[in-house]
Amino acid sequence: MTASHCIDNNPTAIAVVAGAHNIKAMEWSQQKQWAKRYILHPNYRRSDFYADIALIELRRPFVFNDRVNRPCLPSGFNDYPPVGTWCYIAGWGQTQYSPIIRPDKLQQARLPIMEQHGKYDTVAGFGVQGKGNACKGDSGGPLMCKSASGQWIVEGALSWGYKGCHSESGYTPLTKYLNWVKQYAPI
């Protein structure tokens, strides 16, 4: 799963990497698979990031191990994380907007869920100044929240963010698109 705006320019080759921590090193846990096809949501609109969700079908599946596993999906439709819930994001995007700083190692940030914006088809998260949030290069990355049972659930994919690396960001809610996802990826 990723954001449609990450692949809507018809890339000819997409590689998906799993189990990586340092993108400059080949780690024992790292696996790379090439995409067989990608599927943008049929209602996707780049102009306002509506339905900004896409799926990537791999040529071959990943081999599961203690670093690579199947994602846990939300259990209910339109069952958003409650406002104030603390969730995590991860990615190799910039850690600073100006001057540009790109990390070699996977970064994570903890941020609370905010009220949804009516204009956007997203669940909003907010990073406290200096505490981290999504930035350029993190698009399509996961929003992960812990369920009441302690299981980590992928709740969304990063869709948008305001300029800078420490301000509000929006995530396309996976729960809203579960039927569509399950149509192509019977997890």
C-alpha positions as CSV (number, residue, x, y, z in Angstrom):
1,M,0.0,0.0,0.0
2,T,1.1,3.5,-0.8
3,A,-0.3,6.9,-1.8
4,S,-1.5,7.3,-5.3
5,H,0.4,10.5,-5.8
6,C,3.6,8.6,-5.3
7,I,3.0,6.5,-8.5
8,D,0.5,8.4,-10.6
9,N,3.1,9.6,-13.1
10,N,3.3,6.0,-14.5
11,P,6.7,4.9,-13.3
12,T,8.2,2.2,-15.5
13,A,9.8,0.3,-12.7
14,I,8.9,0.2,-9.0
15,A,11.0,-1.8,-6.5
16,V,9.6,-2.4,-3.0
17,V,12.1,-2.9,-0.1
18,A,11.1,-4.6,3.2
19,G,13.1,-5.4,6.3
20,A,15.5,-2.5,5.7
21,H,16.8,-0.1,8.4
22,N,19.8,1.6,6.7
23,I,19.1,2.4,3.1
24,K,22.9,2.7,2.4
25,A,23.7,-0.8,3.6
26,M,22.6,-4.3,2.5
27,E,21.3,-5.8,5.8
28,W,20.6,-9.5,6.4
29,S,16.9,-8.7,6.8
30,Q,16.5,-6.6,3.7
31,Q,14.5,-7.9,0.8
32,K,13.7,-6.2,-2.5
33,Q,10.9,-7.2,-4.9
34,W,9.9,-5.6,-8.2
35,A,6.3,-4.6,-8.8
36,K,4.2,-6.6,-11.2
37,R,1.6,-3.8,-11.4
38,Y,0.2,-0.9,-9.4
39,I,-3.4,0.0,-8.8
40,L,-4.5,3.5,-8.1
41,H,-7.9,4.0,-6.5
42,P,-10.5,4.7,-9.2
43,N,-11.7,7.9,-7.3
44,Y,-8.2,9.3,-6.8
45,R,-7.9,13.1,-7.5
46,R,-4.5,14.6,-7.3
47,S,-6.0,18.1,-7.0
48,D,-7.2,17.6,-3.5
49,F,-5.7,14.2,-2.5
50,Y,-9.1,12.5,-2.5
51,A,-8.8,8.7,-2.3
52,D,-5.0,9.1,-2.3
53,I,-4.3,5.3,-1.9
54,A,-2.7,2.8,-4.2
55,L,-1.7,-0.9,-4.1
56,I,1.5,-2.4,-5.5
57,E,1.3,-6.0,-6.5
58,L,4.7,-7.7,-6.4
59,R,6.1,-10.1,-8.9
60,R,7.0,-12.4,-6.0
61,P,6.0,-12.3,-2.4
62,F,8.3,-11.4,0.4
63,V,9.6,-14.2,2.7
64,F,8.3,-13.5,6.1
65,N,10.7,-13.5,9.1
66,D,11.1,-11.5,12.3
67,R,11.6,-8.3,10.4
68,V,9.2,-8.7,7.5
69,N,5.6,-9.6,8.0
70,R,2.1,-9.1,6.7
71,P,0.6,-5.8,7.9
72,C,-2.4,-5.8,10.3
73,L,-5.4,-4.0,8.8
74,P,-8.1,-2.1,10.7
75,S,-11.0,-4.5,11.7
76,G,-13.9,-2.2,11.0
77,F,-15.0,0.1,8.2
78,N,-15.0,3.8,9.0
79,D,-13.5,3.0,12.4
80,Y,-10.9,5.8,12.7
81,P,-8.5,6.1,15.6
82,P,-10.0,8.4,18.2
83,V,-8.8,12.0,18.3
84,G,-5.9,12.2,20.8
85,T,-4.7,8.7,20.1
86,W,-0.9,8.6,19.9
87,C,0.3,6.8,16.8
88,Y,3.6,6.3,14.9
89,I,4.9,7.1,11.4
90,A,8.1,5.8,9.8
91,G,10.1,6.7,6.8
92,W,13.4,7.8,5.2
93,G,12.1,11.3,4.2
94,Q,13.8,14.5,5.1
95,T,14.3,15.3,8.7
96,Q,14.7,19.0,8.0
97,Y,13.2,21.1,5.2
98,S,15.9,23.7,5.0
99,P,18.7,23.0,4.7
100,I,17.7,19.6,3.4
101,I,18.8,16.7,5.5
102,R,18.0,13.1,4.4
103,P,18.7,10.3,6.8
104,D,20.3,6.9,5.9
105,K,18.5,5.2,8.8
106,L,14.8,4.7,9.1
107,Q,13.2,7.4,11.2
108,Q,10.0,7.3,13.3
109,A,7.9,9.9,15.0
110,R,5.1,9.7,17.6
111,L,2.2,12.0,16.9
112,P,-1.4,12.4,18.1
113,I,-4.5,12.0,15.9
114,M,-6.3,15.4,15.3
115,E,-9.7,16.3,14.1
116,Q,-10.3,15.5,10.5
117,H,-10.3,18.3,8.0
118,G,-13.5,18.5,5.9
119,K,-11.6,19.4,2.8
120,Y,-9.3,16.4,2.9
121,D,-10.2,12.7,2.8
122,T,-7.7,12.1,5.6
123,V,-7.1,11.4,9.2
124,A,-4.8,14.2,10.4
125,G,-1.8,13.8,12.7
126,F,0.2,16.6,14.2
127,G,3.9,16.7,15.2
128,V,4.9,19.0,17.9
129,Q,7.6,21.5,16.8
130,G,11.0,19.9,17.2
131,K,9.5,16.5,17.9
132,G,9.2,15.2,14.4
133,N,6.6,14.6,11.8
134,A,6.4,13.5,8.2
135,C,8.4,15.4,5.6
136,K,9.3,15.3,1.9
137,G,10.1,11.8,0.9
138,D,7.8,10.1,3.5
139,S,4.7,10.1,1.2
140,G,2.9,6.8,1.1
141,G,4.5,5.7,4.4
142,P,2.4,4.1,7.1
143,L,0.4,5.6,10.0
144,M,0.5,2.9,12.7
145,C,-1.6,2.8,15.8
146,K,-1.7,0.3,18.7
147,S,-5.0,-1.4,19.2
148,A,-6.6,-2.1,22.6
149,S,-5.3,-5.7,22.3
150,G,-1.7,-4.4,21.8
151,Q,-1.6,-5.2,18.1
152,W,-0.1,-2.6,15.7
153,I,-2.5,-1.7,12.9
154,V,-1.7,0.2,9.7
155,E,-4.3,2.9,9.8
156,G,-3.3,5.0,6.8
157,A,-0.8,6.1,4.2
158,L,0.8,9.6,4.3
159,S,-1.0,11.8,1.7
160,W,0.0,15.4,2.4
161,G,1.9,17.7,4.7
162,Y,2.4,21.4,5.0
163,K,5.7,22.9,4.1
164,G,8.3,22.1,6.7
165,C,8.9,19.0,8.7
166,H,7.3,19.7,12.0
167,S,3.7,20.7,11.0
168,E,0.5,18.9,10.4
169,S,0.3,15.9,8.0
170,G,-2.7,14.0,6.6
171,Y,-3.1,10.2,6.1
172,T,-5.5,8.5,3.8
173,P,-7.6,6.3,6.2
174,L,-7.3,2.7,5.3
175,T,-10.5,1.8,7.1
176,K,-12.5,3.9,4.5
177,Y,-11.0,1.8,1.7
178,L,-11.0,-1.7,3.2
179,N,-13.4,-3.2,0.7
180,W,-11.3,-1.9,-2.2
181,V,-8.0,-3.1,-0.6
182,K,-9.4,-6.5,0.0
183,Q,-10.7,-6.8,-3.5
184,Y,-7.0,-6.8,-4.7
185,A,-5.1,-7.9,-1.7
186,P,-6.9,-10.6,0.3
187,I,-5.0,-10.2,3.5
